[in-house]
Amino acid sequence: MYPAGSAMAPLDATITTLGTPSVSVSRTEFRTYETATITVEGSGFDPVAATGTRPPLSGKPSGAYVVFGKFAENWRPSQSAPSSTRVNTSQKWAVLAGDMAAIGGPGAGAIELKPDGTFTAEITVSKAAIDAVATAENLVNYGIYTYAGSGATNAGYETYTPITFSDPTGSVTVSKTEF
C-alpha cells in the first residue's frame, strides 16, 4: 500500500524478440574427396529459450550445438529422437560468453552465443571423415545442423542445411603428338 497522496512511477518495459532461429552457411557443395572449412552464422537463437538438463549447463541457458554430420531422417531431439540418429565429425557449441569456460573454452569447441542471439562458427566438412564414423544405415543426410545443447530441447533451435557431394563429370581427352 502506498501512502495517501503518493503516486506510483510509471513502469517502462521493453520486450525484445530475437526472431526465428536460422543459419546461413558459406558453402554447401563439395567434391567427395574434399575437406574444407566453412563459416556458419546463426541468428535468432534466444539464449534463454533453451535450459540445460544435464551438466555442465544444467539449469542454465544451454546454447546450441552447431555441427557437420550425417543424420537420420528423424533426428530431432524435440521429437524424442535418440542421440544415435545424430553423428558428427565437427562440432561447435554456441553458449553465452560467461559459460564458455564451463564447456572447455574455444579449444573444446566453445563459440560465443551473443545476447542478441547470433553466433559465428567455423566448421570442417569432410565426406571421408563422416562416412568413416557414420556407418549405420539410417544415417542418410549430410548437413549442417543446429540443436539445443546440454540435454535441452527446443524445436526452434533445430535447423538443417543440406550439404551435397559430387565428383567431377566430363571426360579428359589426351592426344599424342608425333615428333
HELIX and SHEET records of a PDB file:
HELIX    1   1 PRO A   47  ALA A   49  5                                   3    
HELIX    2   2 PRO A   77  GLN A   79  5                                   3    
HELIX    3   3 SER A   83  THR A   85  5                                   3    
HELIX    4   4 ALA A   97  ASP A   99  5                                   3    
HELIX    5   5 ALA A  101  ILE A  103  5                                   3    
HELIX    6   6 PRO A  106  ALA A  108  5                                   3    
HELIX    7   7 LYS A  127  VAL A  133  1                                   7    
HELIX    8   8 ALA A  155  TYR A  157  5                                   3    
SHEET    1   A 3 SER A  22  VAL A  25  0                                        
SHEET    2   A 3 THR A  35  SER A  43 -1                                        
SHEET    3   A 3 PHE A 119  SER A 126 -1                                        
SHEET    1   B 2 GLU A  29  ARG A  31  0                                        
SHEET    2   B 2 THR A 164  SER A 166  1                                        
SHEET    1   C 5 ALA A 110  GLU A 112  0                                        
SHEET    2   C 5 ARG A  86  VAL A  95  1                                        
SHEET    3   C 5 ALA A  64  PHE A  71 -1                                        
SHEET    4   C 5 ASN A 141  ALA A 148 -1                                        
SHEET    5   C 5 THR A 159  PRO A 162 -1                                        
END                                                                             
